[in-house]
Amino acid sequence: MSVHTPSELELERRAYRARQSRRSVLVAIASSIAFAIIVWATVINTPGWAGVQQSFFNPAIAWDALPAVWEGFLLNLQVLGLSVITVAIVALAIALLRTLQGPVFLPLRALAAAYTDIFRGLPFIIVLYLVGFGLPTITGVRIPVILLGTIAVTLTYSAYVSEVIRAGIEAVHPSQRLAARALGLGYAQTLRRVVLPQAFRRITPPLMNDFVAMQKDVGLISILGATDAVLAARIEGSQTYNFTPYIVAGILFILLAIPTIRLTDWYAARLRRREQTGALL
């Protein structure tokens, strides 16, 4: 059994790729060291850095504030978890209404379009005020803050997400629908088995971006008086006259967002490689 021996040209190519790889690693290390030196010289090694560190990055205050901020952060997570479900349901319904064909569905399309126009135009903080203080005033019933926050997030983000879903549905070529109907599939079956799977495959990255934005905006429910991570940080900061608790809350939100951001980048790169591979075939 003969052993395959690479040609001289192949060996030269491998050697060149190895040299390029080593060169890239060395350049990355050198640039990182240079950046660290610049940061040390222009930020850390300055007279004002001690005051900044004391006011914003105090380890002792951060450790003392962490339990209260973490307990408030769990409230943010509850609102986020409920909102993900409600936004997905409401946004899909609105997107389907906007894609209905035929003059008989004009009122429904107009209603869905008006909804998306209004809540994409309204600042989220105004929606929070209207829902958080308006609903209890109108109903005369004490509504849990978690429910009020979920309603406000759902009203706002359903408008954004529904437009993303609608764009994905309309991006599916009409021939896909015609082929499905020719096979005997009904309207609902065509949507569920043909259109929506292709649409969601294309719109997953922008949907993840909306999810990251929603993760940040749930921190605004402190406006309603909920002791979430932001309000807990404010309370701790007012007691210590220090801004470190805000940094602790910010780090928790960043740690929550990073997995979604990295997953979005990975999925987008995967789709790009798949499309490029299909173009080459």
C-alpha positions in Angstrom: 0.0 0.0 0.0 1.6 3.2 -1.1 1.7 6.3 1.1 0.6 9.5 -0.5 3.5 12.1 -0.6 2.5 15.7 -1.1 4.1 17.5 -4.0 6.7 20.2 -3.6 4.1 22.8 -4.6 1.7 21.6 -1.9 4.5 21.6 0.7 5.4 25.2 -0.3 1.7 26.1 0.1 1.5 24.5 3.6 4.7 26.3 4.6 3.4 29.6 3.4 0.1 29.2 5.3 2.1 28.2 8.4 4.3 31.3 8.1 1.2 33.5 7.6 -0.5 32.0 10.6 2.6 32.6 12.8 2.9 36.1 11.5 -0.8 36.8 12.2 -0.3 35.5 15.8 2.7 37.7 16.3 1.0 40.8 14.9 -2.0 40.2 17.1 0.2 39.9 20.2 2.2 43.0 19.3 -0.9 45.1 18.7 -2.4 43.9 22.0 0.7 44.8 23.9 0.9 48.2 22.2 -2.8 48.9 23.0 -2.3 47.9 26.6 0.7 50.3 26.9 -1.4 53.1 25.4 -4.2 52.5 27.8 -1.8 52.3 30.8 -0.1 55.6 29.7 -3.2 57.6 28.8 -5.8 56.3 31.3 -4.4 54.2 34.2 -1.2 56.1 34.8 -2.9 59.5 35.2 -3.6 61.6 38.3 -7.3 61.3 38.0 -7.5 57.5 37.7 -7.4 56.9 41.4 -10.6 59.0 41.8 -12.3 57.3 38.9 -11.4 53.9 40.4 -12.7 54.9 43.8 -16.0 56.2 42.4 -16.7 53.6 39.7 -14.6 50.5 40.3 -14.5 50.1 44.1 -14.2 46.3 44.7 -15.4 46.5 48.3 -18.6 48.5 47.4 -19.2 46.2 44.4 -19.1 43.1 46.6 -21.4 44.6 49.2 -23.9 45.8 46.5 -23.9 42.5 44.5 -26.6 40.6 46.5 -29.1 43.4 46.3 -28.4 44.1 42.6 -28.5 40.4 41.8 -31.9 40.1 43.5 -33.2 43.0 41.5 -31.7 41.5 38.3 -33.7 38.3 38.9 -36.8 40.5 38.5 -35.5 41.8 35.2 -35.0 38.2 34.1 -38.6 37.3 35.0 -40.0 40.2 32.9 -37.6 39.2 30.0 -38.6 35.6 30.1 -42.4 36.4 30.0 -41.8 39.1 27.3 -40.0 36.7 25.0 -43.1 34.4 24.9 -45.7 37.2 24.6 -43.7 39.1 22.0 -43.2 36.0 19.9 -47.0 35.3 19.9 -48.2 38.9 19.3 -45.6 39.7 16.7 -46.3 36.6 14.7 -50.0 37.3 14.7 -49.5 40.9 13.6 -47.1 39.8 10.8 -49.6 37.3 9.5 -52.3 39.9 9.6 -50.1 42.3 7.5 -49.4 39.6 4.9 -53.1 38.6 4.4 -54.1 39.0 0.7 -57.4 40.2 -0.7 -59.5 43.3 -0.3 -61.7 41.7 2.4 -58.7 41.8 4.8 -58.0 45.5 4.3 -59.3 46.5 7.7 -57.1 44.0 9.4 -54.1 45.0 7.4 -54.7 48.6 8.2 -55.2 47.9 11.9 -51.9 45.9 12.1 -50.1 48.7 10.1 -51.4 51.4 12.5 -50.3 49.3 15.5 -46.7 49.0 14.2 -46.6 52.6 13.2 -47.7 53.8 16.6 -45.6 51.6 18.8 -42.5 51.9 16.7 -42.8 55.7 16.9 -43.6 55.9 20.6 -40.5 56.0 22.9 -40.5 53.0 25.2 -40.3 55.2 28.3 -43.7 56.8 27.3 -45.2 53.3 26.9 -44.0 52.4 30.3 -45.6 55.5 31.8 -48.9 54.9 30.0 -49.0 51.2 30.9 -47.5 51.4 34.4 -49.5 54.3 35.7 -52.4 54.5 33.3 -53.7 50.9 33.6 -53.9 50.8 37.4 -55.6 54.3 37.3 -58.2 53.2 34.8 -58.9 49.7 36.2 -58.6 50.7 39.9 -56.9 47.4 40.4 -53.4 46.9 41.8 -51.5 45.1 39.0 -48.1 43.4 39.7 -45.2 45.3 38.3 -43.9 42.2 36.5 -47.2 42.1 34.5 -47.1 45.8 33.8 -43.5 45.6 32.6 -44.3 42.6 30.4 -47.3 44.4 28.8 -45.1 47.5 28.1 -42.3 45.5 26.6 -44.7 43.4 24.5 -46.5 46.4 23.1 -43.3 48.0 22.0 -41.2 45.1 20.8 -44.1 43.2 19.1 -44.2 46.1 16.6 -40.5 45.8 15.8 -40.4 42.0 15.7 -43.6 41.8 13.6 -41.9 43.9 10.9 -38.9 41.6 10.9 -41.1 38.5 10.6 -43.2 40.2 7.8 -40.0 41.0 5.9 -38.9 37.3 6.2 -42.3 36.1 5.0 -42.4 38.4 2.0 -38.8 37.4 1.1 -39.9 33.8 0.5 -40.4 33.5 -3.3 -44.0 33.2 -4.4 -43.2 30.0 -6.3 -42.8 28.3 -2.9 -46.4 29.1 -2.0 -47.6 28.1 -5.4 -45.8 24.8 -5.3 -47.1 24.0 -1.8 -50.7 24.8 -2.9 -50.2 22.6 -6.0 -49.3 19.8 -3.7 -52.6 20.2 -2.0 -51.5 22.1 1.1 -53.9 24.6 2.6 -53.1 28.2 3.5 -52.2 27.3 7.1 -50.2 24.3 6.2 -48.3 26.3 3.6 -47.4 28.9 6.2 -46.4 26.3 8.8 -44.5 23.9 6.7 -43.1 25.9 3.8 -43.1 29.7 4.3 -42.4 30.2 8.0 -39.4 27.8 8.2 -37.7 29.6 5.3 -38.6 33.0 6.7 -37.2 32.3 10.2 -34.0 30.9 8.8 -33.4 34.2 7.2 -34.5 36.5 10.0 -32.8 34.8 12.9 -29.9 37.3 13.2 -32.1 40.4 13.2 -34.5 38.7 15.7 -31.5 38.0 18.0 -30.5 41.7 17.8 -34.0 42.7 18.9 -33.7 40.2 21.7 -30.5 41.9 22.8 -32.2 45.3 22.7 -35.1 43.9 24.8 -32.6 42.6 27.4 -31.4 46.1 27.9 -34.8 47.8 28.0 -36.2 45.6 30.7 -33.9 47.6 33.0 -36.2 50.5 32.6 -39.0 48.9 34.6 -37.5 50.6 37.6 -39.5 53.6 36.5 -42.6 51.8 37.7 -41.1 51.4 41.2 -40.0 47.9 40.8 -36.8 47.1 42.8 -34.9 45.7 39.8 -31.2 45.8 39.2 -31.2 49.5 38.3 -33.2 50.7 41.2 -31.3 48.4 43.6 -28.1 49.9 42.2 -29.5 53.4 42.8 -30.4 52.6 46.4 -26.9 51.2 47.1 -25.3 54.1 45.4 -27.3 56.6 47.4 -26.2 54.9 50.6 -22.5 54.9 49.7 -22.3 58.0 47.5 -20.6 55.9 44.9 -21.3 54.8 41.4 -19.9 51.3 41.6 -23.3 49.6 42.1 -24.3 50.9 38.7 -21.3 49.3 37.2 -22.3 46.0 38.9 -25.8 46.2 37.3 -24.3 47.1 34.0 -21.9 44.1 34.1 -24.8 41.8 34.8 -26.7 43.0 31.8 -23.6 42.7 29.6 -23.0 39.1 30.8 -26.6 38.4 29.9 -26.2 39.9 26.4 -22.8 38.4 25.4 -24.0 34.8 24.7 -26.8 36.1 22.5 -24.4 38.5 20.6 -21.9 35.7 20.1 -24.6 33.3 19.0 -25.9 35.9 16.5 -22.4 36.4 15.0 -21.9 32.6 14.7 -25.2 32.0 13.1 -24.7 34.9 10.6 -21.3 33.6 9.7 -22.8 30.1 9.2 -25.5 31.5 6.9 -22.9 33.4 5.0 -20.7 30.3 4.5 -23.7 28.3 3.4 -24.7 31.0 0.8 -21.2 31.3 -0.5 -20.9 27.5 -0.8 -24.2 27.4 -2.7 -23.0 30.1 -5.0 -19.8 28.1 -5.8 -21.7 24.9 -6.6 
